[in-house]
């Protein structure tokens, strides 16, 4: 991590660096995402047990969050696989969060049991919570579109529904949706606040764009 911070300081705008980078620099960022995701998935729980290594774990996750903003779908899929695994693991470890479940549910999403009141947040979840808020922002900001349905008139003059299928986009949407569901049940208030702020920014023009409106 020391060498990585010298090459790529943690305050680097990796999204912009990737867009303006050479092929070698872009390949480096993609390889870095693969390395971080593989290492964290296999060894993070060992690192969690050593308090003196927590800061290094947090820094690794911060890099992965920055890489998750890169507008390259293959890199995002690499990051998404890890975030999905982490969110699922944290939820299943202790499904009764201290936050009440969100009333609005997603179709075909994992089923969740009702929570017990006044339970403390597990220590492991406390370690990840500040970072998970940034992951929620990534998921909400970059949410892929679901299967599109258009209402059209066919050759016989009948009004029918036409399904626009994009398999890759639909699969990405389903994976992101499932990840966001787990993240929401880990802290529904934070998810609601992020969504409310994003909608507010659309209304006041701060983040207005047709692209943002479609996500």
N, C-alpha and C positions, 0 to 999 in steps of 0.2 A: 504494500500500500504506500510505503514511503516513496518508492520509485515512481509509482503511478501518479502520486500527487505532484511530484516534480515535473513529470511530463505533461500532465493534464490536471491542473488545479481544480479542486472540488467546486469552485465558484465559476468554472468555465460554462459558457452557454453551449452545451454540446449539440443542441439542435442546430444552431447557426454554424458551429464549427463543422458539422457534418455536411451541411448544404454547401458550404464554401470550400470544402476540403478536397484534396486529391484522391485518386482511387486508393492509394495506399493508406491514407488517413481514414477514409471511409471503411476500408477493410479492417483497420485497427479497431475502430469503434464497434464494428460487428463482432469481431473476435473477442473484444473485451466483454461484450454482453453475453456471449456464449460462456466465457470463462467464469464470470461472476455468477450467472444463473446455475451453472453446473456445480461450482464450489458451494454456493449457499444451499442448494437443494440437498447436497450430500453431507455437508459438514457444519451447517449453521447451528444445529442443536448442540454440537460439541462446543462450539465457540460460545454459545449462550451460557454455558455452565461456568465459564471463567469470566468473572466480572471485569478483570483487567483488559479483556479483549472486546468488551462491549463497544467501545468507541470505534474500533476498527470495523466491527460489524455494521455499525451505523453508517460509517463512511462508505463502505461497500454498497449498502442499500441506497445511499444518496446518489452514488454514481449511477446505479441502475435506474433510479427514478429519472435522472437527467437524460439517460439514454432512451427511456420510454417515451420521451417527447419527440424523438427523432422521427421525421415523417418518411419513414421507409418501412413498409408493411412487414417485410421479412424480419427486420430487427425488432419491430414491435411484437411480432408473434413469439419471438424468443423470450422477451421480457414478460409477456402476458402469461406464458406457460408457468413461469416461476411465481408471479403474483397470484395466479389462480391456485397454485399448490399451497402457497403460504396462507392465503385467506381461508381456504378450505381446512387446512391443518389447524389453524388457530381457532376456528369456529368449532370444529368437531372435538377438539381437546376439551372445550368447556362451552357447550352450546347455550348455556343460560347466562347471557350477558347482563351487565347492570343497566343496559339500555333496552327499553321496550322495543319489540319488533315493529317495523314499519307496517302500517295498515295496508298500503298498496302493495300487491304482489305482482310478480312477473309470471307470465304464462310459461309452463314447462320448467319452472325454476325448482331448485331443491326444496323439499318440504321441511319445515322447521317446527319444533315443538315449542309450546308456550314456555316463557321464562319463569323462574322463581324469583321472588322479590328480594331486594336488598342483599344481593350477593356481591362480594368484592370482585374486582377485576383481577384475573390471574396475573402473577408477576410477569410471565412470559409475554402476555398480551400488552402489559404496561410498557415493556421494552419496545414493542413495535408500533404502538398506537400513534405517536407523533408522525411517524413515517407513513403509516397507512392512510392518514388524512391526505397526504400528497398523492398517494396511489389512487385514492378515490377521485381526486381532481383530474388525474390523467384519464381514468376510465370514463368519467362523465364528459370530459372535453373531447375525447377521441372516439366516442361510442360509434360503432359501425351501424349502418342503416339495416333494418330488418328487411325481409322480403317485401318488395313493393307490389301494390295492387292498384292497377289503373282501371277506371271505368270507361269503356270505349263502346262504340257502335260497330257491330259486325256487318258483314256484307248483306245480311238479311234485314238490316235496320233495327236489330235487337240490341238493347243495351246490356252488355255483359262485362264481367270482370276479367281482366287480363293480368296474369301473374308475370312479373319480371324477375326471372331467376338469375342470381349471381352466386353460385355455390360457394366460392371463396369468401365473398362478403357476408353471406348468411352464416357460414361456419364461424367466422370471426365475431359476428354479432352475438351468436349463441355463447361463445366462450367468454366474451366480455360481459355479457349479461349475467352469466352464472357467477363470474368473479365479483361483479358489483353487488349481486345479491348477498354473497358471503360478507363482503365488506360492509354492506348496509347493516346486516345483523350484528356485526361487531361493534358498530356505533351508528345507530340510525340518525341521531341528532346531527352529527357531522355531515352525513350524506345529505340530509335535508337542507342544512345551511349552505353547502356547496351548490346544490341545485338551485336554491333560491337566489343566491348571489349571481350565478350564471344567467338565470332568467332576467334578473334585474339589470344586468349589464347589457343584455340584448335590448331591453326596453329603452334604457337611457342612451344607447348608442355606443357605449364604451367598447363592446365586443361585437357590434353588429356586423354580420356578413351573411350572405346566403348559405355559405358553407356551414357556419356555426348554427344557423337556423335549422339545417337538415340533420344535425347530430343530436 
